[in-house]
Amino acid sequence: MPIGRWAALRFALPVRPRPVLRAVHPTAASYIHMSQPPSAPPPAEVTLAGAEGPSKSAQKKAAKLAEKQAKAAAKNALKAEKGPAPATGGAKKEKVKKEVKEEPAWVDPTVPGEKKDLSAPMESGYHPLHVESSWYAWWEKKGFFTPTPPSDEAPWDPAKTFVIPLPPPNVTGVLHIGHALTISIQDALMRFYRMKGYRTAYVPGYDHAGISTQTVVEKRLAKQEGKSRYDYGREAFVEKVFQWKDEYQRRIGLQMRRLGASFDFSREAFTMDPTRSEAVTENFCRLFEDGILYRENRLVNWCVYLNTTLSNLEVVQKTLPGRTLMNVPGYPPNERIEFGVIVSFVYRVVDSDESIIVATTRPETILGDTAVAVHPDDERYKHLHGKKLQHPFLADRQIPIVTDSIVVDMSFGTGAVKITPAHDPNDYEVGKRHGLPFINILNDDGTLNENAGEFAGMKRFSARRAVVEALKARGLYVETKDNPMVVPVCERSGDVIEPVMKPQWWVNCKPLAEAAVAKVQSEDMIIEPPQSKREFFRWMENIQDWCVSRQLWWGHRCPAYFVDIDGETQDPAESRWWVVGRTLAQADGRAAKLAAGRPYTLKQDEDVLDTWFSSGLWPFSTLGWPKASDDMRYYYPTSMLETGWDILFFWVARMIMLGVYHTGQLPFKEVFCHAMVRDAHGRKMSKSLGNVIDPIDVIEGISLEGLQQRLREGNLDEKEIAKAAAGQKKDYPKGIPQCGTDALRFTLCAYTAAGRDINLDILRVEGYRKFCNKLWNATRFALLKLQDGFQPLTLDAQDAFAPQSLVEKWILHRLNVTARQLNSDMESRSFMSATTCIYNFWLYDLCDVYIEAIKPITDPSAEPAARASAQHTLYACLDAGLKMLHPFMPFVTEELWHRLPSRPGETSETIAHARFPTWNDTHDFGAQAAQFEDVFASVRAIRGLAADYGLTSQIQAYIEAPDAAVRAMLSSQQSVMHTLIKGCESVACVAQASDVPAGCVVASVSASIQAHLLVRGLVDIDQELSKLAKKLALNETQLQRTTALTQKPDWAKTPEDVRATTEQRLHDLEGEKAALMQAQANFEHLRSA
């Protein structure tokens, strides 16, 4: 992704933390932690050439005056503090520091909620927080982002409707940079389609995030109050979580506004608000009534630390190469648990001297063994088929030897496998096939229960060690060996997952998946990138039943009731004793029918539902489902889902399945999966690494001290804080500079390519802040050229406008090409290409060429018709350029657009409602643009030669063009070339090389154009050769050192980011060497000529 010259300035200037330039505004709903202490001033910004400013002589005078004043102030301060003269050798006098006067805080004069007050002149430089103040409050008050209800004047057109429900962020904490990426991409699309005349709805919302939010609140209570949820009780604890949710929903809402997202906040939703809760209840009841949701005692993933079940998608499979000591939550840090080994031991055959050796990676599960399996074809064990084995610890338990060709591999180990049906997924299936007992040995808290005999009451991993010692004592232990293996770990707590038997609510996903896949295929639903679509189908084909029960307090309580009938023997694990109800009355009516006149008690299930059970309804629950609302009629199905690929199966698949099941339609027409955001080193964002970034910190800037204060305010323990603080100090030694929302959004979109992970260097956002400064200065300069009664054309007249000069036709053609490219990129979701396209237009076409070229033409003394034509072209480019940039940079474009002279007949109150530029046939100046490309290529060639020979003035250029027509065209553009070549004295167009004076150097522009630059008498050849020799010597030293680094034996083990930086450095040095040698050859040739 090209950053361009302005962004590249970051690498040339020291990165220093910027002072916080906060807009003091009575309504700016303050984001609680946005402030930070003032820091060192920023490096000077490079301003647009030609922008108004003091002359060089005035600057020199001011500098001299400042120097005199400083000396006088220092002298007076010394006199005031001077005491008796110190004795020789006395203490050294302290240096007197000049008092630095703090600038007063900028105050926004805008009345809260009103259109921004722009009566003051434009500031000399771009200050993001000044620019971004007030606009959002006005947008929101005016309802610019609320779609107009269909009417006779504005009928509903499904082809011109664009709807995105925001993937609801969890209320566990504030938004991070990954959320900012999602919002930046989605809002760019929303603003684009709104400007294209679509009826748009961008629906904001929040997810209650059951297990995550409960965990974070429990940690906070433990840290601040030393209490657990049990100290409060369920009702009081849930109230505590609601308080947390209210606070973080407020903070997230403020962040969304600060990010400039064009949400319709009148449609704001929360997964546990009344409308969404009604949808969840309806979902549960319908699935149950249709026989898709059922209750069964099955093996689940049990997290001891969180005391709840988890879905397979919430479990991380941790690969171990062999013996590994791991910390497990609930155990002291110094008590590390051994994993990655396999223990072999003996099972003795009952009434025989024979025995069978089996092995296990979890010795504690021996206490739940109910069989040993062998392969039916294994000759070693055929004589033992049907025999019994004596359990090593439980005298009353004898277990059978069963034959099973599915689970047993004769070539692995001894060919005999211990079977623990209640604690292993494979063994569970064996147990079902052979009708084995399912003996649970674990309590919910991870201790062993009464089925564990002498080990009852022990913690599971303490029992692991005790069991091995007991085997040794009984003479049954064989050996312990390293064993590469995978350990299932809870992704939230890090606890080791235990497979246990529990009665839970399950969704039979097979029929849902089949219907969803058929719908996706028949309607050829777009899922980008293509590999995500392939993964989607693969996952749906192998889908498992979904456990939706969670043993939590925070979440949607299951609308299921156990009917406890007097005198009836009932198993609560069986669905037949349960009823569901949309209301308690409905459930009670169904219970009465089930009890058939017998007395009964109705008991609601204590469990809550999996978070994804509610968020899976999000595309239609946000539009009012299950009610037949107008929003469901007009805005469902939604247009697209834009999200990270990492939750494709967590969330996207569930939404598709439930959407098709409940509505018969796909919930969205398109899925765009953006990549994961990683830090600059390619690491996953993690609080413990200290690399999780609050987007507000990038917008406002923050010191290193401020970043580390956040760590201390969070839930990390001291060890994690120390690790994270070290990571922050390494990555942000001077904090994060203030960059503003527009620069952040543009950066995130510029990084985005479907399916590719984003290694985001936050400090590179500063490069796009400088781009914003370029926009600001370009517009400020342009406004100086659009004075003296300039009146813009109407939009229709502008479209039909015929420019006079070649450079005008070129820039309007470039504008045309940019508009066409940008429309295509946005339609195809090519955000990287889109941002590059509009960036290049502003920086390289408009600022670097057109604005520079027309400076003489737009002076008041210029010919009136030529001046007016240049002004209208300039206005057209600024107006359209701001509109095309608006989806990515909403604040600065709104402000600059309102500072332009108002167009007659303009009906748009805001740039957000202005017409997005498209291809204009009237300005299809392809042939003329090609001619100007030759002109500018000639300019670039002369600039390059001047740079090669160190010339900054007295530049005399000769453009050789044998073709008369080409020469005539170039001759007509001599004044433009003269303007664009800094330090130019003259430009002449000649027919042949013999017309060029001796002492010139030449560069080829094209096959028919050569550029010549006079250098004889203007450069000291010997001096330049001496300089080049020194540079080459230094280059060679650096090249050798860098090459030596890459040739070290352990180079392959060097971190990837270090290798990439070093290899890029090597490439740069080689390029520099080639350029220096070419320059040396040029001077040698010139000396010998």
N, C-alpha and C positions, 0 to 999 in steps of 0.2 A: 504494500500500500504506500504510494508515494506521499511523503509528508510535504515535500517542496522546500524551497529555500527558506521561507519564513519559519516553518516548523523546525527546520534544521538549526536555526539560531540557538536553540536550547543547548546544543552540544558545544557551541562556541562561547556561550556566556555562563558564568557561574550560576547554579540554581540556588536561589536564596528564598527563604520563606517570605511571602508577601504580607504586608499589613492587612488586617481585616478592614475592608471598606464597606461598612454596613450601612444600608439605608435605614435611617431612623424614621420609622413610619408607625403611626398609631395603630394601624390595623394589621400590620404584617404579623400574623400569628406567629409568635416567636418559636422557633424550633429550639427546644430546651437546651441543647448543648452546642449551639452554633458558635458561640463566642470563643475567642482565644486572646491571649495577650498580644499587643502589637509587637511586630518583629521588624527585622531590618528591611529597608526599602527595596523595591524590586530593581533589577537591572533596567537601564534605560531601554525603552521600546524603540524600535526602528520605525520612523514615520515615513509616510509616502512622500516620495520626491515631489517637490513642488507645493507641498502643503504650506499654508501660511505659518510664519514663524519669524523670530528676530533675525536680522541680517547678520553676517559674519562680523562686521565692524561693531554692531551693537552688542553682539555676544562678547567680543573682546573687551569692550568698555565695561560691560557688566561684570566680567570676570575680574578685571583690575580693581573695580570699585569694591567688589566682595572681598577681595584679598586685603585691601586697605582697611576695610571695616573689621575684618577678622583680626588683623594685627593690632588695631586700636583697642578692640574689645579685650584681647588677651593681655595687652599692656595695662589697661585700666584694672582688670581683675587682679593682676599681680600686685599693683600698687595698693589696692584695697586690702589685700591679705598680707602684705609685706610687714614683717616684724623686724627686730634687730638682725643685722647681718650675721649669718651663722659663722662659727669658727671654722678655720681650715680643717678639712677632713670630716666636717660634720655631716649630718644626715642629708641625703640627696633631696633637693626640692621636688615636691610633687608637681606633675604636669597639670596645667590648668585646662580643664576640658570646657569647650564651648557648650553653652546650653542649647540643646536642640528644641526648637519650638514645635510642639505638636500641632498638626493641622486640625481645625475643628471638624467634627463628624459631619458628613454630608447629610443634609436634611431634605427629604422628599416633600415638596410643597403640595403634592396631590391630596385632595380630599379623599379619605378612604372610600374605596369602591367606585370612585368616579374615573373618567378617562384621564390618563396621565397628563400632568401639567408639563408641557414642553415649551413654555414661554421663554425660558432661559436659553441663552445661546448654547450650542453644542459644546461639551467639554473638549479640551484639547486632546485628550486621550480616552481610550476605551476603559471604562471601569464596570466590570460585569455586574456587580451588585447594585450599582446605580441604575444601569440599563434595565435590569430584571425586576426592579421594584415596581409595584402598583399595577402592572399589566394583568396579572392573573386575577386579582380581586375584581377588576373591571370586566374581564372576560366572563368570570363566574356570575357576577351581578347581572350582566346583560343577557345571560343564558345563551351565549354563542355556541355552546357545545351540546345543547339540548335539541334533538331533532324536532322539526316542525311536524305536528300531527298531519296525516294525510287529509286533504280537503279538495273541493272542486277546483280551486286555483292551483293547488299543488298535490295532484293525485299520487297515490302510492305506485311506485314502479319498482318491482323486485330486482330488475336488472340495474337499477341505480340506487341500490341500498347497500351500505357497507357497515357491518356490525362486528365488533370484537368484544367479548367479555374478558376482562383482565384475569389471567390466572391468579387466583386470590393469594396474596402473600400471607404467610403465617403471622399471627399476632404474638409470636414468641419474642420478637424484638423488632428493631428498626430495619428498614430496607438496606440491602447491601448492593454492591456494584452489579451483581448478577440481575437483581430486580431492575436496576437502572438500565441495563441492556435490553431487557424485555420491554420496558416502557418506552425506551428510545425508539426501538424498531416499530412497535405497535403504533405509537403516536405519530411517527413519520408517515405511516400508511394512512392513519385516520385523517391527518391534516391534508395529505395528498388527495385522497378521495373526496374530502369535503370541498376542497378547492376545485375539484373536477365536477362539482354539482351534484354529488351523491348525497342522499339522506343518510347521515352517519349517527351511530350510537356506540360510544366507547364506555362500557359499563364497569365501574370500579367495584371492588369488593375485598373481603378479608376472610381468611380461613381460620377456624377455631383451633385447628392443628392439635387434636386431642392429646396424644401422648407427649408431643414436643412441648406444648404450652404447660401441661400439668407438671412435667419434669422441671421446666425452668422456674416455675413458681415455687415448687417444692424446694429447689436449691436456694432460691432467694430467701424463703422463710427460714430454712435451716441456717443460712449464713447470717441473717439479720436478727432473727428472734430465737434461734436454737430450737425451733419447733418443727414437727412434722404435720402432715395433713390429718393424721389420727388425733392430734391434740385439738384440732378444730372440729372434727366431725364433718360429714359430707356436705351438709347444707352451708355451713360457715366457710368451709374451704372453697366450695364452688363460688361463693360470693367474693372471696379473695381473688379467684382467677378472673371473675368478671371485672373486678377493679383493674387488674393488670391489663385485661383485654381492652377496656375503655381507654386507658392511658396510651397503649401502643397503637390502637386504631387511630386515635387522635394524632399521634406522632407520624404514623405512616401516611395519613391523609395530608399532613403538612408537607411531608417529603414528596408526595405525588404532585402537589401543587408547585413545589419548588422546582421539580423536574419539568414543569411546563406541560404536563400531560393533559390533553383536552378531554377529560372525563366529563360525563354527564353525572354530576354528583346527586342529582335528584333521583337517580336509579341505584344509588349506593346499596350494596348488599353485604350481609355477613352470614356465614354458613349456619349460625345458630339463631338467627333472628326469626320472628314468627313465620314469615312466608317460607323461608328455607326449611324450617323445622316441620312445617306442614308437608312440604315436598318429601322430606326424609321419611316421615310416617307413612305417607302414601306409597312410597317406593317399597318400604318394608312389607306393608300389608298386601300390596299387589303381588309381589314376588312369593309371599307365603301362600296366598290364595291360589296362585297358579302352580303351586308345587315346586317352584324353583328354589325357594329358600326353605331350608329344613334344619332340624336340630339333631345332632348326633355326637356320641362320645368318640372322638377321633384324636389322633396324634396331632399336637400343635407345637409351635415354637414358643417356648416359655422363657421369658426374661425374668430371672429371679430378682434382679436389682430393681426393675420397674414394676414387678409383680403383675405382669400382663402377658397376654398372647401377642404374637407379632405375625404379620404375613411374611411369606418367603421373600418378598421384595424389600422388607425392612431388615433383612439379615444379610450381613456381609460375610462372604466366604474367605477366611484368612488362610492363605497358603503358608505352610511351615516346611522348611527343607529337612527337618529332623528335630532332634531334641531342642526344645525352646522353653525358657522360663518366662512366664507371662504374669503381669499384674492383672488381677481380676477384681472388679468392684466388690466391696464388702469384705475384702481381705486386706490386712495391713500392707503398706507398700513394700516392706521388707520380707513379706511372706509370698514369694513368687511361686506360681503353680507350674508344674512340669507338664508339657504337652509334646507331641511329636515323637512319642515312644510307643512301642507295642509290647505288652506283657504277656508271656506265655505261661500257662499253668495247666494242671492236670485235673481232669474229671475222671473219677474211678467208676468202673462199671459195677453195678450192684450184683452181689453174689458171684464175683469173679475177681481174679487177680489182674485182669486187664484194665487198661485206662486209655483215655483219649486226650491228646494235647490240643488245646485250643488257645487262641490269642485274642486280646482286646486292647484297645487304646483307652478304654474307660473302665478300669477295674471295679469301680464302685457299682457298675451296672450288673456285675455278677449276681448281686443280691436280687435282681429281678429276672434272672434267667429262668425260662420254662422249657427249654429244649436245647439239644445240640443237633445241627443238621449236617448230613453227609450226602454226597452225590450217589444216586441209586446205582450208578455203574462203577463206582470205586470199589475195586476188589479188596482193598485193605479193610473195608468196614462192612462187607456184605454179611458176614456172620454175626454182626452186632445189630442189624436192622431190628427195630422193635424193642431192643433192650433198654433198661433204665440206667440212669447215672445218678450217683449220690451227690446232692448239693454239698459243697465244701463247708458251708456254715450253718445250714438249716437242716437239722437231722430229720425233720418230718417232710422234707421236700425231695422227692425223687423225680427226675425229669427224663422224658423219653429221647431216644435217638430217632430223628425223623429223616426221611430221604426227600431231597428237594434239588431238582436240576436247575432251578432258576437262580437261587441265591448262592449256590456253592460252586466254586471253581476248584476242580481237583488239583490243579497245578499250583495253587496258591497256598503257601504254608503247609499245614498238615492235611489240608483238604477237609477239615472239620470246622464248623462255625457255631459259636454260641449264639442262642436266639433269645433276645430280650424284647418281646413284642410291645411292651408299654413304653419303651424308651429309644426306639430306633425305627426310622421309616421303612427300611428294608425288612427288618424283623417283624414289623407290624403286619406287612403283607404275608410273610411266612405264617405268622400267628393266625391270620384269617384263613389261609389255605388249609391249615392243619388243625384248626379248632383248638389252639393252645390257650391257656389262661393268660390274661393280661394283668400282670402284677405291677402296680405303681409303687415305687419306693421313695418318691420325693414329696415333701410338703411344698406348699407354694413359696415358702421362704428359703428353699434350697437345702433344708436339713432333711435327713433321712427319716422316714416314717416307721410305723410299727412293723411293716413288712421286712425291715432290714435287720431284724434280730438284734444281735449284740451291738450293731453299729447304729441303732436307732438314736436320733437326736444329734448325731454328728453333722457338721456342715459337709456338703457333698465332696469338696476337694480334700478336706481333712480325712474323710472316709476313704478316699482314693488311696492315700498313703497307708492308712490303717489296714485296708484290705490286703495290700501287697505284703505288709509285714505279717499279717495273719496267715497268708498262704505259705510264707516261708516257715513260720512256726509249725505248720501242719505238714510240712514236707511236700507241698503241692506246687510250689513255685519252680519254674523252669529257667526263665531268663527274661531280660529286658533289652530291647534293641531299638536303635534309631528307626524312625518310621516317618518318611515324608507324608504329610496329611493335610487336610483342610479342616479348620476349626470354624464353626458358625458363630458369629459374633453380632450382637445387637449394634446396629449402626448408630444409635443414639447414646447408649450408656457404655458400650464397650464390653458388656457382660457376655460371658460364654453362654450360648443358648442351650437349653435342655429340651429335647423332645419329650413331651409328657401327654398322657391321655386326659382330655377334658371334654365335658359336654358343651358344645358351642353352637352358634348359628352359622350355617354355611350356605353359600350361594352356588348352585350348580351352574357353572359357567359355560358348559358345552353348548346347550341350545342358544344361549345368548351370543356366544362367539360365532357359531355357525351363521346365525341371522346377520350379525354385523359384517362378517367377511363377505357374505353374499351381496350385501348392500354396497360395501366399498368397491367390490369388483364390478357390479352391474352399473354403478354410477361413475366408475373410474375416478374415484376420489383422489385428489392430489395429496401426496405425502412427500415432502421434500426434507432432506435429500433422498434420492432413490434407495440408498441402503437402509434408511429408516423404514421405508415401506416394506422392504423385504423382511426386515426384522419383525415388523408388525405381523405379517402373515405367519412367519415361523412361530412366533410366540402364541398367536391365537390358535394355531393348529395343535399346540402342545399344552394348552391351558389346563390348569388344575382348578378344583373347586376352591372357592374363596372363603376363608374364615373371616366373618365380619364382627365377631364378638371381641370386646376389649374389656379387661378388668380394671377400668379406670373410673374416676368420678367426673371428669370433665369431658363432656361430649353429649351426643344425643342418646338418651336412655332408650333401650330397646322397647318398642311398643308391644311387647310380648308378655303374656301373663300365664303363670302356672296355675292350673285349676286343681287345688288340693281337695280331693273329695273324701269325705269322712268314710272310713271303713274300706277304702280301696287301696290295694297295693300298687304303688305307682313308681316308675323310674323317671326322674326329672330329665334324664338324657333323651327320652323319647318325645318326638314331636307331637304325638297324639294326645298328650296331656296338656298341651299348650294352646292358647288362643291368642289372636292378635286383634288390635282394635285401633281405629283412627281416633276414637274417644274411649274413655273408660266405660261409658254406657254401652257402646257397641261391644267392647270386650266382655262386659258382664253378661250381656244378652247371649253371646256365644257360649260363655261358660255355663250358663244355666241350661242351655240345650245339651251340652256335653255331660253335665251332672245328672240330667234326666230326673230331676226331683229330689236328688240326694243333697244333703247339706255340703257346702263347699266354701273354700276360702280362695280368694283371688290374690295372687302375689306377683307383682311386676318384677321382671328380670332386673337384677342389680347392675348388669353389665351395660356398657355404652357401645355404640357402633364405631367401627373403623372410620377414620377421618375420610377415606376415599369413598365411603358409602354416600356421604353427603356431597363432596366435591365432584363426584362422578355425575351429579345432576346439574352442575353449574351452568352449562350453556342454556338450559331451559328453565331452571329454578329461578335464575336471575331475571327472567322475563315473565314471571308470575305463575308458572306451572305449579300445581296441577289445575289451576283455574284457566279457563279459556279467555285469557286477557287479550287486549289489543296488541300488547307487545309481542305475545306469542304469535298472533296473526300476522303482524307486519315484519317482525325481526327474527323469526325462527324459520328455517335454520340460520344460524349465524354465518358470517362470511368466511371466517378463518379462525384457526387456533394457531397462535404463535407462541412457542414455548421451547424449553430446553429439551434436547433429546433424552436426557437422563431420566425424565419422568414419562417417557413414551408409554411404558407399560403400567407404571403406578397409576397414571391418571388418564392419559389419552384413550387407551384401549377401553377403560371402564366407561368413559363418557360415550364412546361410540356404541358400546354394547347396550348401555341403559337408554341412550337416546333412541336407538332403533327399537328397543323393546317398548318404551313408553309412548313414543310419538310416531313410530313407523318411518321416521326420516333420520338421515345422518345429521348429527348436531351441528356440523360445520361443513363447508364445501372444500376446505383446504386445510392442511396441517403443514406449518413451516417450523421445522425443528432447528433452532439455532444451537450453536455449540456451547460447551462449558467455558465459563470465564475462569482463567487461571492467572496466577501472578506472573510477573516478568520472567520468573525462573521456570515457568511451566508447572508450578505446584498448585494443587487444589486449594481453593480458599478455605482457610481453617482459622477459627478464633485462637486456637492454641499456637498457631504459627505466627499470629499477629499480622496476617496479610488480608484479613477481611476489612474492606474499606466501606465506610459510610459515604454514599455519594455527596452528602452535604459537606463533608470534609474536603472533597475535591472542588466543590462549587465555591466554598468560602475560604478554603485554605486552613491549615491547622499546624501548629508547631509539634515537634517530636514530643515535648512535654505533655501537650494536649492529648496526643494519641495514647500515650502511656497512662495518662490519668483515666482514660476510658477503660483500659484493661483492669485497673484497680477497682473501678466501679461495677464491673461485670461479675459473673459467677465463677470465673476461673479460680483454681486454687493457686497457692503461692508458687509452686513449681511450674505450673502452666504459664502464670504471669511472667515469670523470669524468662522462660523460653520465648514467649511472644514478644516481650520487650526487646530481647536481643535481636529478633528478626526485624522488628520495626526500626531499631537503631541502624541496622545494616542497610535496609532498603530506603529509609527516609531519614537520613542523618540530620537534615535541615527541615524536616517536616514536609508537608505537602503544600505547594504553592496555590494561591487562589486562582482558579481557572474559570469559574462561572458555569452555568448550566449549559449554555449553547455549545461551548467547547467540549464539555463532557459528552453531550448527546452526539455531537458530530463524530467524535473519536470512536465511540462505541459502535455507531453505524458503519464507520469507515473500516473497522476491524472485521465486520460481520460477513462471513461467507458460510453458506449452508454446510453443516456437518463438520466444520473445522474448528478445533479448539482455539480459544483466543488467549494468548499470553499477553496480558495487558500490563504495560508499563504506565502506571498512573502519571508519571512525570511527563510522558509524551503528550498528555492532554494540554500541557502548557504551550506546545507548538501550535495547537489550534486556537488557543487564546490569542496568540499573536496574529493568527489569521483573522480573528474577530477585530483586532486592532487595525488590521489592513482594511477591512470593510469599512470600519468607522472613519478612518482617515480618508479613504477614497470617496466616501459619501460627503464627508465634510468639505473636501476639496471641490467636489463636483457642485455642491450647493453654492460655493463662491462663484462658479461659472454659470449658474442658473439664476442669476439675479437680474437687475435692471429690467423688471417687468416681464420676465420670461413666463409664458403661458403654455403649459403642456397641451398636447393634442388630445382629443377624445380618443377612447380606446379604438373605435372604428377607424378614425382618421389616422391613428398611429399604425394600425395594421396595414393601411393603404399608403403610408408615407413612402416617398421616393427620395432616398438620400443622394447627396451630391458627389461626395468624394469617394475614392477607392477604399480608403481605410474605414469609412462608415459602412460601405457595402460589405467589407470583410467582417467587421464586428457584428453586423446584423445577421450575416450568414452564420457566423460562429454561434450567436445566440440561438438561431434557428436549429442548428445541428445539436446544440446542447439541450434544447427543449425536447427535441425528438428522442435523443438518447436517454434523457432523464425519465421521460414518460415510459419508454420501453423498459428501463432498468427497474422502475418502481412496480410496473405490472409483473415483471418476472422475478421480483424480490432480490434483485442483484444490488444489494445495498452498498457494497464496496465500490462497485462500478459507478453507482449513482453519486456517491459522495466525491469520488475522484473527478467525475465529469463536471460537477458544479464548482468544485474547488479550482480546477484548472481554468474554467471560464473566468472566474473572478480574478484569480491571481495572475495567470499568464496571458489571457486575452484582454480583459478589461483594464486591469491596473497596470500591468507591465507594458502594454502596447497602446491600446486606444487612448486612455487618459493621458499618457505621456505624449502621444502623437498630436493630440488636438489642443495642447496648451497654447500654441501661438494663434490657432484659429478661433479660440473662445475668448481671447482678449477683447476688451471693448473697442479697440482700434481696428479689429479685423473687419473684413468685408461682411456687411450685415447678412446677406443671404447664406454665405458659407458658414457664418457663425451660428445662425438659426438652425441650419441643417445639422451641424455638429451637436448643438444643444439638444435638439429633439432626439437624435440618435443616442446621446449620452443618457437622457432621461429614460428612453425606452429600455436601455440596457440595465440601468439601476432598478427601474420598476420591475422588469421581468426577472432580473437576477435575484432580487430580494424575494420575489414570489417563489422562485424555484428553490431557493435556499430555506424558505420558511419551514417546510416539514421537519428539517433537521435542527434548525436554529430559530425557535419561535420568538424569543425575546428580542434579540438584536434586530431581527428583520422587521418585527412590528414597530419598534422604535424608529428605525431608519426610514421605513415606508411612510410613517406619519410625519417625518421631518421633510420629506420631499414636497415640492409644490403640489397642491391638490389638483387632480385631473378634472376637467369639466365633465359633469354628468356622472361622477364616481358614485356608485350606489352602495359600495361595500364599506361598512363602518370599520371593519377590521381586515387586515391582510389575510386572516384565516378564512374569510369568505370571498376573497378576491379570486378572479378567474386564473387557473393555473395555465401558464404558457404552453402552447403547442406549436407544431410546425406551421409556418405562415408562407404560403406559396409566393406571395408578393415579394418576400425577402429571400427568395431562392437565388442567391448571387454566387452560385458555384464557380462559374468561370472567373468572375472578378475576384473572388476569394483566392483562387489559385494564383492569379496574378500577384495579389498582395503577399501571398506566401513567398513568392520569389523576391519581393521587395524586402520582406523581413528576414528571409534567409541571408540576403546580402548584408543586412544590418548585423546579424549574428556573426557572420564571417569576419566582418571588420572588427567587431567587438572582441572576437576571439583572438585575432591577430594582435590587436592593441594590448590585450592582457598578456599575451605571450611575450611581447617585447617591452612590457612595462610602461606603455604610453597612456597618459591620462589627459593630455592636452595636445594641441597642435596636430590633431589627427587630420591627415589628408588622404581621402579615399578615392579610389578609381574603380568603377564597376565596368568590367569588360563584357559586352554583349554583341557578338557579330550579327545576330538577327536584328534587322532594323525595327521590326514591330516591337520586339522585346525591349530593345534599347529605348525606343520612344516611350514605352510604358514606364520603364525605370526612370527615364529623364523627368517624366511628369511627377515622379514621387521623390525628387531630390530633396525637397524641403522637409518631407516627412522623415527621410533617412537622416538628414542633418539633425533633426530634432531628437531622433531616437538614439543617435550615437553620441554618448557623453564626451565632451571635449573636442567635438568635431569642428574643424576649421573650414573644410570644403569637401563636397562630394561631386565627382564628375563621372559622366557615363561616356565610355569610349567604345569604338567599334572593334579594335584589335589590340593585341599586347604591345605592339610597337608605339601605340599612342600613350602608353604609360611611361612616366619618367623613370630613369635608372635609379636604383637604390630602393626599390619596392620589394616587399614580400607578397606572396600570393596565396590564396586559399580558394579551393574549388567550391562554388555554390551549387552548381548543377552542371549537366553536360554542356549547357549553352551559356553559362554565366560564371565569370571568375571575379573574385574580389581582390584588389591590390591595396596595399597600405605602404605609404612612404615612411621609411625608417632611417635612411642614411642621414647622418648629421643630427639625429634626434636621440640616438642611444650610444653609450660608450660600450662597444663590443667587448673589449678586453675586460672591463669591469663586470659586465653581465656574465661572461664566461667564468670569471673567478667566483662569482656568487653561485653559479650553477655547480661548479666543482665542489664547493663546500656542502651544498645541499645534497649532492649525489653521495658524498662521503658519509654524511649523517644518515641518509636513506639506506645505504648499504649496511651500516652498523645495525640499524633497527631491523632491517630485513633478515640479517644473519641471526640476531637474537630471537626473533619471532619464529623463524624457520626451525631453530634449534628446539624451541618449546614443542613444536608439533612432531619432532622426531624422537622424543623421549620414549623409552620402552613402555611406560605406564600411561601414555597419552590417551589410549582408548578408555581408561578409567576416569579421566578428567570429566567433571560435570558438564552436561550437554550445553548449558548456557555459556560456560567459560570457553568451551571448544568453539562454539559458534562465533563468539566475540573475537577470539584469537584468529580464527580462519578469515573473518571479515577484515581484520587488521592486516593480515598477510596479503589479502587481495588488494586492499587499498595501497599498501606500500609498493606492491608490484606495479600497480597502475601509475603511482606517483613516479616510480623509477622510469617507466616508459615515457612519460610526459617530459621529465627532466632531460632524458637522453635526446628526445626529439627537439627540444628547445636548444640543447647544446649543438645539435647538428645544424639547426637553422642558423645560429649565430656563426658557426664555422663556415657555412656556405656563404653567408653574407660578407664575412671578412675576406673570403677568397674571390668574391665577385668583382 
